[in-house]
Amino acid sequence: MSCNCNKGECNGGNSRREFLLTGLMAGIALAGCGDKKTPFKTEGDVALTGEKVKLLSVDGEVIEVDRAYLKPVPDLPTLSNSEERKGIAGKKFVMVIDLARCKNLKKCQSACNHMHYVHPGQSWIKVYSMKDSEHSAPYWQPTTCMHCDEPPCVKVCPVDATFKRQDGIVSIDSNRCIGCRFCMAACPYSTRVFNWEEPELPEEIADQHYSCETSIPQKKGTVGKCDFCPDMVRKGELPHCVSACPNGVFMFGDMNEDSVTNGAETFRFSELIKDKSGYRLMEDLGTKPSVYYLPPVHRNFPYESGIENQQPQDLHHH
C-alpha cells in the first residue's frame, strides 16, 4: 500500500513512546493518508483522540495516525513448534550496537536475565571491557548471540535442537537439546551458556510448555542464549535489551525494510552502517552475523564511568 502524504507533512521527530516498527503492528489497516476524510478502513465507529502517533508506512515514509486506530495487541494464540521454527514471514532481523553510547550500565543484561529467567550467575548478554592494542583506549562492548546467516552452531547440532529461522533468528528448542554442548564449542563468539543446575522459576513459569520464541522455561542440562525476543517482535515491541537501555546503545529492525530503531531514534540501516563505518565481529570467519557494531568514537561517556559495574573477570578482555 502506498502513502500519499507529501514529505513535508510526514517529517518529524520520533519519541520512544511514539515509534513502532513497520509491519509489526496488529489490528491497523493502512489505506493511504491523502486528503480523504477517513484515511483508514476500520470496523465500526472509532472515536478519534486527537493524539497523533508517528510510524513508518510499508513504503518507508513516516506517517501520522490517530492513536484511536492503534488497537491493543491481544494475547496471541500459542504457536505450534513448527510455526516457532519457521519464524516471521518476510522479515530479516538485524541489530546495531553503538559502542560510543555504552556506559556499561548493564540494564540490557539485567532486563534480559529477568525476562528469560536466566539462572543467577549466568547472562545471555555480556559486556566486555575491550582494548584493541597497547596504545589504544579501552571501551565497553555488549555481546549477544550474533544470529549468523552461516551459523556454525546449527551445523554441528546432532539433533536439530538449534536451528535458523527464515527471519534470520537462530533459536534453540530445549525439548530437543541433549546437552552435548557441540554448539557451544562451535560458536566463535562464546555467547551460549549451559544450564548446569535447575533454574529458579516461579511455579507458573516452570509448569509452562517450553517455547522456542520466549526461551522459557529454561531446563537443566540444556543450552541457552540470546534469542532476539521474537515473542516481543510479534507483538510490535522491541527486544528487552533495546527498550531497557536508557542510552540508545541497541538498535533493532528489519533489513528488508532497511530500518532500525532504539525506540527514540530511527535510522536507515544501510545509511547508518555506511556513514558510521559499521562492522561485524570476526568477519573473516564467514559466519555472516546479523549484529553490527558502530565504533567507539566521539563517546558519550568516559570509559571509567562504567568500571564500578564490571566483574573482575570481564575486565581487560581482548
Protein Blocks (a to p, Z undefined) as FASTA:
>chain_A
ZZfbdfklmgccddfklpccehiaghiacebjafbfblcdcedjdddehiacddddfkop
acdddfklmccddddddddfklmmnopehiacdddddfklpgolommmmmmmmmnopaeh
iafbdcddddfbfkbccdddddddekiablfklmmmmnlmaccdfkopacddfklpgolo
mmmmmmmnlpaccdfbacdddfklmmpccdfklopacdehiacddehlmmlmmnopacfk
lmmpmnlmaccddfklopacehjaccdfklmmmmnopacehklnonopabdcdddehifb
dfklmmmmpcfklgoiZZ
